């Protein structure tokens, strides 16, 4: 019995190494570490709350994983956010007065489908539904009439912020790439857009672990 037990122990050590020996972590493969940027990371986000409870918002931000393009994001404290391109946000700006008018008149309104994005009203319930995605991937975000009215009142501010960010996209990309190669703050080039707060951008790059 003793000999059989000893052979069993030796066989186990051949497979798993000597008992009590810690694995050599330098020889282990690195898993679950992706060199790609997190698509949910945002830089220089500007947030505008749409109600007094501050649980629904619209924001404008740069997304490094998407070519540093500026997007408009609608979200709530509970639901996953909707990230709209500039073209999709244009649909909102063009149809927002019609959506509000339909809600006030207890009527129906449909912006029509633009790619995978559209907005509809629900008649007498004073709510509108923002849709993003088709089929099983379709998501919905609900807006009350006062929230849309407030959005309409600040639409020029949000649109101007998006335009400023879109115009500064190439400068943000150039600065971010140079900042990621440095461990210290670097001054921006004189010709970069004045819309960008470079010390803040550098701190945000560090905060999201891009440098």
N, C-alpha and C positions, 0 to 999 in steps of 0.2 A: 504493500500500500504506500509506504514511504517513497519508494522509487517511482511509482506511478504519479504521485503527487508532485514530486520533483520535476518530472518530465513535463507535467502540465504547467508548472510555473515557468520553466524555461521556454516553453512554446509561447506563453503569454508575453514574456519579455521580448522574444523575437519579433512579435507583432507590434506591441505597444511601447517597447523600450523598457529599460530597467524600472522596477517599481520605485516610485518616489522621485523620479527624475523629471524636472520641469521641461516642457517643450522649448526648443530654441526659437524664440519669437522672431529672430532675424531671418530665419529660413521659411517662415510661414508666408503664404501668399496674402497680399492685401486685397480684401474683399469689401464690397459695399462702399467703396470710396470712388466717387465719380469726379473726373476733372472738369465736367461741364458745369455751367452756372445754373443755379437754382432758378427755374422759370418764374417762381413766385417772388423773387427778390426785386425790390424796387429802390430807386434812388431819387432823392429830392422830391418826395411825395408832398403834394399840396392837398389838404383835406378840407371839404366843405360839408358840414352836417346839414341834413335836410329837415330835421325836426328838433323840438326842444329836448326830447329824451336822448338825443345824440346816439341813437342806435341805428340810424340809416345815414349813409354818406355818399358823396361823389368825390372822387379824388383824381388828380392828374399826376403821373409819375413816369420816370424812365425805367425800362425793364432791360437790364443788361443781356439776359438770355435771349431776348428777341431783337437783337441788333441795336439795343439802346433806344428803340423807338418809344415815343411818348404815347401812352394809352390813357383812356378815361375809364375809371373803375367805379361801378356802383356796387354797394354792399350793405349788409346789415350785421348786427351783432351775432346773429345765428346762422344766416344763410351764406353759402359760398358766394364770393363776389363775381360780378360780371365784368370782364375786362373787354372794353370796346376799342376797336381801331378808330382812327380819325374819321374814316368813311362811315362807320356805324354810328358814331356820335353825331355826325352830320344829319343822319336820319332823325335822331331825337330832336335836334335843334329846329329842323324844318317842320316837324309834325307836332311839336309840343303845344303850340297854340290851339291846333285842331283837337288834340287829345283833351285839353282842359275845357274847351268849348263843349265837346261831346259829354264830358262828365257833368258839367253844370246843367246841361239840357237832358240828362238821363238818357243819353243816346249812345249808339255804338260807333266805334271808330277803329279802323285798322290801317296801320301804316303800309301794309303790304310787306311781303318777305323780301329782304335785301340780303342775299347770301343765306346765312343761317340766323338772321336777326330780324325781329319785328316786335311791334308794340300794339296791344289791343286794349279797348275799354270794355267794361261789362254791363253797360246799361245803367240801371238805377242803383247799383251798389256803390257808386262813387269811387271805384278803384280801377286801376290800369295794370296790365300784366306785361312785363318785359320778357321776351322769349329769346333764348340764345341756344343754338344747336338744333339738330333735326333728329327725328325718330326717338330712339331710346336715350339719346344724349341730350335731349331738350331739357333745359333748365328754365325756371320761371322765377321772376322777382316781382313782388306786388308793391304798388305805390298807391297811397291814398291821395285824394284830391289836394289837400293842403301841402303835401310834400311836393307835388308837381307844380303847384302855384309858386312855392318858394324857389324851386329849381328854376322856374321861368324868370323869376326876379333877379337871380344871380347868373343867368346863362351867359351874359356878356363877360362876366369875370372868368367863368370856367372856360369859355371859348378863347378868351385872350390868353389865359394861362397855357392852354393846349397849343395855341399858335406860337407862343414864346418858346415853349419847350421843343416843339417840332423844329423851329428855326435853329435852336441851339444843339440839336441832336449830334451833329458831327463833332462839335467842340467838346461835348460831354464824352463822347466815345474816345476822342484823341486824348483828352485829359485823363480819363479813367485808365486807359492802357499805359500811359506813362506813369501814373500814380501807382499802379499795381506792380511796377518794376522798381519802386522806391520804398524804403522803410521810413522816410522822413517826408514832411510836407514839401511839396515843390510848387513854385510859383507858376501860374498859368501863362501861356503866351499872350502877348499884348493884344493880339487880334481876336482872342476868344470872346464869345458873347458875354456881355455884361449881365445877362439874365441869370447867370450861374453864380452861386455863392461857393467859391472854390474851397475855402476852409471847411465849410459844412459838407461839401461833396466828398472831400478827402476823409473826413471823420465817418461819413456814412459808408464809404468804401471799406474802411477798417471794421466798422460795426457788423457789416454783412459778410466779413471774412473773405473779401475779394482781394485783399492785400495782406 
